[in-house]
Amino acid sequence: MRAGQIPEEIGNLLGLEMLNIKAIKGLTGQIATSIFNISSLKTIDLSNNSLSGSLPSDMCQHLPKLEGLYLYRNELSGNIPSSMDKCNNLKMLALFVNQFLGIIPRSIGNLTWLQELYLGFNNLEGQIPEEIGNLLGLEMLNIKAIKGLTGQIATSIFNISSLKTIDLSNNSLSGSLPSDMCQHLPKLEGLYLYRNELSGNIPSSMDKCNNLKMLALFVNQFLGIIPRSIGNLTWLQELYLGFNNLEGNQFPRFLEFKVFFMKEFNL
């Protein structure tokens, strides 16, 4: 396809259900606003282009059937619209690797059908809203590489029992992890919290996340000992605990995993 913009005339396709125009680096300019008036659309995939500009504040007003919105790897900017919850059938929202500004809208917590959420690699700021905990069908939470993302991890996240992956790595999150954080995460397979400013002890109840295959906590400020209970994570394949302020008088003998990265301890 030749370089240029998405024509506004696409908006005349009033029966369109799938719009897939992706991986065209010569595709520039703003997204044609007429697209957001096609009420029949179930999927919009405009990922991996060079699209710029902001999203319309009312973009979801006429998209009642939309299930997948893929706008990742573009040059989009401005705020994530607070009216995003009007796309109330969304199952997949992928906005990562853009230049979005401002906060994560609390209204995203109203997208109760959402299964996968990707917001990383943007210029967002503020805290993760507690309302994320309302996404009770969420399986993938990926909000990573946002240095303006600060404060404690919203504790409501640890009540989403459907979660399989939590990736909050490479942010500026601080505070400690809840002692009962794994109480309601029976399906969790990947926990990526590395390269933050998290502190306190690694919870001894971590073994309640008994389906974990990947645990990555390196480059934080965790204190205390490595909990013996980690030895109960029998499905674990990769364990990364290095570059923390952990301590102890011997290397834990119960750790016998395929890959482990446990340097820079004061052992």
N, C-alpha and C positions, 0 to 999 in steps of 0.2 A: 504494500500500500504506500502511496506517495506521502511525502511529508505534508503537514498542514494540520488543520483542526477538525474536530468532529463536527459535521454539519448540523445546524439546528433542525434541518428537515428530518433527521432521525426521529424527532418527536412526533412525526405524522404516522408512525407505525404503531397504531393504537391497539393492535392485538399482539404485540411483541411480548414474549415471555422470557427469552434469554438474549442478553446483549453482551457479546464477548468481543472486545477490541483491545487486545493486550499485546505487550512486548513489541511495541513500535516506538523506537526512540525518537523518530521524527514526528511523532504525534504530540503537538504542543498546544499551548493556549488553555483557556478555561474549558471545563466540561460544559457541553451544550445544556443549558438549563431546561430545554424542552424535554430532555430525557426523563426528568423527574416528574413529568406529567403523564407518563405512560403507565396507567394504573394496572395494566395486565402483567407488568414485569415481575418475574420471580428471582432473576439473577442479573446483577450488573457486575461485569468484570472488565475493568479498565486499568488493570494493574500493569506495572512494568512499562509505562510510557514516560513521557516528559510533560505531563499535564500540570498546570499551575493554577494560581488563583485560589479563591476560597469556595467552600460549599455554601449553597443558598441556605439561609436560616430556616426556610420552610420546605427543605428538600424532601421530607418524608410525608408531606401533606397528602400526596396523591399516590402513595406506593403501599397500599394495604396488603398486597400479596408478596412483597419482597422478602425473600428468605436468605439471599446471599449478596453482600455488598463488598466487593474486592477492589479497593483503590490503592493498594500498597505499591511502594516503589515508584512514586511520582514526585512532584515538587509542589504538592498542594500545601496551602498555608491558611492562616486565619484560625478561628476557633472551630472545634468540633461542635456542630449545632446542638443546642440544648433540646431541640425538638426531635432528636434522633429517635426518641421512644415512640414517635408516631409510626415508625416502621415496625409495628408491633408483632410482626411475624418473623422477624430476623432470627436466623439460626447461626449465621456466620457474619462477623464484622471484622474486616481486615483493613486497617488504616496505617500499618507500620511503614517505616522508612519514608516519611514525608517531612514537612516543616510546620506541622500544626502547632499552634500556640495556645496559651491559656490553660485552664484546668480541665480535668476529666469531668464531663457533665454528670451530675448526680442522676439525671434522668436515664442514663444507661441502665441503671438498676431496675427500670420498668420493662426492659426487654426480656420478659420472663421465658421466652422460648430459646433464648440464645444458648448455643452450645460451645462456640469458640469465639474468643475475643483477643484480637491482636492490636495493640496500640503503641508498641515500642518504637524506638529510634525516631522520636519526634522532639519538639522543643516545648513540651508540656511542662507544667509546674504545679506546685501545690501537693496535696495529699491524695492517696487513693480513697475514694469515697466509700463510706460504710455501706452505701446502697448496693455496691457490687455483690454483697452477700445475699441480695434478693434473687440472684440468678441461679435458681435452685436446680437447673438442668445443665449448668456449665460444666464442660469437660476439660477445656483448655483455657487457661488464663495466662496471657503473655503480655506483660507490660514491662519492658526491659530497656536499658540503655537510655534513660531519661534522667540526666543529672539534676534537673529541677524538681524531681519527684522526691519529696522529703517526708519527714514524720514517721510515725509508727505504721506498720502494716495493719490495715483494717482487720480487726479480729473477726469480723463477720465472714471473711473469706474462708476461715477454717471450719465454718459450719456448712459449707457446700459439699454435701456428701457425694455428689456426682463427679467431682474433680479428679482428673487423671494426671494433669500436669499443672504445676504452678511455677511460672518463670517470672520472677521479679528481680532478676540479676542486673548488675551494672547501673543501679540507681543511687540515690543518696538516702535510703531508708535507714532509720535509727530505732532505738528502743530494743526491748527484749522480745523473745518469742513467748507466747502463752504456754504455761506449763502443761495445759491439756490440749495443745494445738492439734494433736492427731486423733482426738476422741471421735471425730465425725468425718474422717477422711479414709474410709475403707478401700477406696479404689485408687488412691494416689500412687502413681508409679514414678513420677519425676518431681523433685523439689529443688529448684534452682534459686538460691538466695545469695549467690556469691557477688563480691565486689559491691558491698554496701557499707553501712556503718553500724550494723547490728551488734548488740552487746548482751551482757547477761550470760547465763548458763545455757548450754544446749539442753533442751528438755529431756529429762530421763524417760519420759513417756513416748519418746520418738518411735519406739517399737510398736506403738499402736497403729502407725502407718505401715501395716504389715505387708503391703504389696509393693513397697518402694523398690525400685531398681536403680535409681540414680539419686544420690544425695550430695548436693554441692553447696557448701557453706563457706568456702575459702575466701580470704581477703575480707574479713570483718573484724570485730573486736570482741569475739566471744571469750568468756572467762571460764575458769574452773576446769574440771576433768572431762575426759571423753567418757560419756555414760556407757557403762557396761551393757545396758539394754540395747545398744546399737547391734550387739552380737546376736540379737533375736531377729534381725531383719534378714531372714534367710533367702529372700529373693534379690537382695542387693547385688548389683553388678559393678557399680562404680561409686566410690566414696571419696569426696574431696573436702578436707577439713583444714588445710594448711593456711599459713599467714593469719593466724589468730593469736590470742593471748592465753591459750590453753596451757595447762600445767599438769604435772604428775611425776611420779618417781620411776616409772617404768613404761615401756611401750606396751599397750594393751595386747595380750596374747590372743584375745578372742577375735581379732580382726584378721580374716583370711579371705579377702575378696580378690576378684580378678584384677582390679585396678584401684589403687589408692594413692592419694596425694596429700601427705601429711608432714610437710616440711615446716621449718621455722617454729617448732614448738620449743617450749622451755622444759624439755624432758630431762 
